């Protein structure tokens, strides 16, 4: 399968080419750090700190395949861990409240529930 062509990094003044996303590896770290420090809700930083990263890594290691794709008869590697009941609505980091998902399934579930943007994109 052919790869997408590389694109220039979106960081001002950087001419490196990027495989995925908008930024090269070096500037992706810079932009992520700036976002976490100045734009992200401080409560989110507390909820998704180092302890969450350890829980997430442990869960992905135990559940390497996307649970939603597996349910639909597909096999795809899990890349993200989803809270079934969001932390903002009283959920926790218990194993029973977590789901291993690929990026597309996680985006779909998040958009349907309206958790991230405050509204549902798919209508009933």
Beta strands, then each sheet from edge to edge (+ up, - down):
strand 1: 7-8
strand 2: 17-18
strand 3: 80-83
strand 4: 98-101
sheet 1: 1+ 2-
sheet 2: 3+ 4-
end
